[in-house]
């Protein structure tokens, strides 16, 4: 990248250098943590599975009572223009919609739409081969179907995750597993049924893609998953836009099966990578 | 106020005109709703019950793992300087501490401390005489003892509050009452016992002051309060820094007792006003 090539953000209807993208402190995200967002991947300058992310962005906005100041078509045109300006081949694009500049610090005003694009770190082959260790924590997100900006619990738990030498934390509710702060959870039963929690989870786009891939080869169930199911599982993994399919080898200090990434997990990752590649070619 | 008299805010270690107080979009309040705050009243240019608010601010910060960049003494000196600059006799001061400018939009960085002071609207005599109508909603805040900036639920419920012609919404958990988004809840039983929820509530400074005043005259209990208790109550009211003691005359469409502000409620309000006045004189 040339030194004079600026990275741009979209804010208040115009493109500004990211370093100059500021919100006034009366914004309801700062005052009250009130906002929604979505995040998609760009590979070779092309957005992946864009339709799904856009439609979820609008759904989250609706669930939180936030009108999106652009139509879907206008938003897509704006995204295309931003990508064209930034020319970041492999990156992530984040769209944030906040409650706007509130006069009294509580009542929503005209929402602020912010779009940023930044370089993205994806899991390395070594990380995939090693798998990740997770801990569990009792918690349910307030509005699981809405992708709100509220990650207080996830960030607050970072210290515990680190202290327990883990990589992430899986939420459960009385032993019923839901999701990670930023990823979905899957397991493979001893009978080779692929299972993912159905309730109180964000419907991840990668979750959706993996379910679609898996249905062609395995029995698949979206249902209640318990911590006890994990203790009995043959394989486990997380899915997200940035993590893709990442094997889980340890939960609360206990190995998942033999403590190694499972073959079905690794196969689904391969197939997801092919699917991403296909999107790019099409 | 003279037209050239600016209202100042404190941000990044300096005083800036409020209109110029901006945070970069990488701030974790914008990215992840991650921050805490506190809010106190200023009467005749003097802060009321400042010690309690400061100590709660530090407690919230600790609960969320956010180091406050100033010591208590430094913070007090900064507040005094801000009040001196702004000369807003009757106002509210808000201190917000966010997770800072995060490089990856998730991991906390050096926290940003923001302090603003703005004119304050307090309940009028007419509002007190009329009392307020409330609805109830099943919800528990994530970390009730921490005053985090997460008000997603409260703001999202504004539309329902309005649609049901109410003034506020009281949270409960399986019929066990906790608090309002920004206020505490009290009721007086038929036996003249003053009761307020003990668990899963923010420990309001006004709640504390009212409890202290009430203990001199009534039997007082901090305990479990249920929706059924409200149905049987003789009086009910909310407390907060800005609402002081505000009578509740209707809950979910049903009158509290005779549907009028109760004498004990109004007496406690009088005593709180006296206590505030005394602070100012001392």
Contacts between the chains, C-beta under 8 A, distances in Angstrom:
chain1	res1	chain2	res2	distance
A	9	B	25	6.9
A	11	B	25	7.3
A	18	B	25	7.8
A	19	B	24	7.8
A	21	B	24	6.8
A	21	B	25	4.6
A	22	B	22	3.8
A	22	B	23	6.4
A	22	B	24	5.4
A	22	B	25	6.7
A	23	B	22	6.4
A	23	B	23	6.0
A	23	B	25	6.1
A	23	B	30	6.1
A	24	B	19	7.9
A	24	B	21	6.8
A	24	B	22	5.5
A	25	B	9	6.9
A	25	B	11	7.2
A	25	B	18	7.8
A	25	B	21	4.6
A	25	B	22	6.7
A	25	B	23	6.0
A	25	B	96	7.6
A	25	B	114	5.6
A	25	B	116	6.7
A	27	B	30	7.1
A	28	B	155	7.2
A	29	B	29	5.8
A	29	B	30	4.6
A	29	B	33	6.7
A	30	B	23	6.0
A	30	B	27	7.1
A	30	B	29	4.5
A	30	B	30	6.4
A	30	B	35	7.4
A	30	B	96	6.7
A	30	B	98	6.9
A	30	B	114	7.6
A	30	B	149	7.4
A	31	B	96	7.5
A	31	B	149	6.8
A	32	B	149	5.8
A	32	B	150	7.5
A	32	B	151	4.0
A	32	B	152	7.6
A	32	B	154	7.9
A	32	B	155	6.0
A	33	B	29	6.7
A	33	B	33	3.0
A	33	B	34	7.7
A	33	B	35	7.1
A	33	B	148	7.2
A	33	B	149	4.4
A	33	B	150	4.3
A	33	B	151	6.5
A	33	B	152	6.2
A	34	B	33	7.7
A	34	B	151	6.5
A	34	B	152	5.8
A	34	B	155	5.2
A	35	B	30	7.4
A	35	B	33	7.1
A	64	B	152	7.1
A	64	B	156	5.9
A	65	B	156	6.0
A	65	B	159	5.9
A	94	B	105	7.2
A	96	B	25	7.6
A	96	B	30	6.8
A	96	B	31	7.4
A	98	B	30	6.9
A	99	B	155	6.6
A	105	B	94	7.2
A	106	B	151	7.3
A	106	B	154	8.0
A	106	B	155	6.8
A	106	B	182	7.9
A	107	B	155	8.0
A	107	B	158	6.9
A	108	B	155	6.4
A	108	B	158	7.6
A	114	B	25	5.6
A	114	B	30	7.6
A	116	B	25	6.7
A	139	B	142	7.5
A	142	B	139	7.5
A	142	B	142	7.9
A	142	B	152	6.2
A	142	B	153	5.9
A	143	B	152	7.2
A	143	B	156	7.7
A	148	B	33	7.2
A	148	B	152	5.6
A	149	B	30	7.4
A	149	B	31	6.8
A	149	B	32	5.8
A	149	B	33	4.4
A	150	B	32	7.5
A	150	B	33	4.4
A	150	B	150	5.3
A	150	B	152	5.5
A	151	B	32	4.0
A	151	B	33	6.5
A	151	B	34	6.5
A	151	B	106	7.3
A	152	B	32	7.6
A	152	B	33	6.3
A	152	B	34	5.8
A	152	B	64	7.1
A	152	B	142	6.2
A	152	B	143	7.2
A	152	B	148	5.6
A	152	B	150	5.5
A	153	B	142	5.8
A	153	B	143	8.0
A	154	B	32	7.9
A	154	B	106	7.9
A	155	B	28	7.2
A	155	B	32	6.0
A	155	B	34	5.2
A	155	B	99	6.6
A	155	B	106	6.8
A	155	B	107	7.9
A	155	B	108	6.4
A	156	B	64	5.9
A	156	B	65	6.0
A	156	B	143	7.6
A	158	B	107	6.9
A	158	B	108	7.6
A	159	B	65	5.9
A	182	B	106	7.9
